Amino acid sequence: MLGLLHSEVDDLDRVADEVLQSGMASPEQEADVIAAIQAAATTVSTARGTVIQVAAPDVPIAVKASPTMLRQAVENLLDNAARYADAGPVQVDVRPDTDAGLVEVVVAD
């Protein structure tokens, strides 16, 4: 649990840095959606004791976003789902639409 807390503090520090620098010109970042979902699922599953099942392609899916901010957004979504899952698993399905250049992330509790 101490390792999880340390990781969360590091993430919050990165988020704070990114928010402070958001007004400055910087190159666009790319984030891997799959990596963000898997990291968030591990954090939430450990913290809440909820099983989170992720069905996703085995290849990275890059989007234009801050990796830290994307992970935080997904973590908030999964934490909310775990809170209302009634001891059941949370299912996350990642569905890329390469023709449209979109990624659909479906969370079911």
C-alpha angles and dihedrals in degrees: 000000000000090000090052091051091049090052091049092051090051090050092050090050091053091047091051091050092049093049091050091049096042091099092056122087111256136158116269113267128220125216131192108237093201093051091048092051094046093048092047091047091053092049095047094041091053094045098045102028090233123140110240116192117198121198107189141139116275092237128078118260112209123207131175102259144103107277091218095047092046092051091048092051092049091045091054090049094049093044090055091048092048090050091059099033094103092224091305124118123273113231121209119190120189114201117182118200101199093179092059095033092238137127121209117203114192120191120191125184 
